[in-house]
Amino acid sequence: MAAIFLSLAAAAILLAAWLFPAGRAKRMLGILAAVCAVAAMGLFWQLLSISGGPDAGMELAQLYFPCAVYGLVILAGGAMGLAGWCPGKKRD
C-alpha cells in the first residue's frame, strides 16, 4: 500500500512541479518527486523479491517496465530539481 501511495505522490508532485514556473518551488518539488520515486521503487523491488520475483518469461512486464517508469520519474524530477543549481542565468 505504501508503494502505491508513494508512486501516486511522486506522479502528483512531478505534475505540480511541471506546472510551476521556474524557481525555488519547482526545484524543491522536483527533488521531492525524485525522492518519492526512489522510495517507491525500493518498496516495489522489495515486495517483488519477497513474493518470489517476476514470473518466468514475464520479466519485461513485471520488473523492467515498472523500474523504467520509476527511473524516468527520478530523472525528470532530478532534472527539474538540479536545473536551478546549474551555472548560468539566475532563475529566482
C-alpha positions, 0 to 999 in steps of 0.5 A: 500500500505504501508503494502505491501511495508513494508512486501516486505522490511522486506522479502528483508532485512531478505534475505540480512541479511541471506546472510551476514556473521556474524557481525555488518551488519547482526545484524543491518539488522536483527533488521531492518527486525524485525522492518519492520515486526512489522510495517507491521503487525500493518498496516495489523491488522489495515486495517483488523479491519477497513474493518470489520475483517476476514470473518466468518469461514475464520479466519485461512486464513485471520488473523492467517496465515498472523500474523504467517508469520509476527511473524516468520519474527520478530523472525528470524530477532530478532534472527539474530539481538540479536545473536551478543549481546549474551555472548560468542565468539566475532563475529566482 
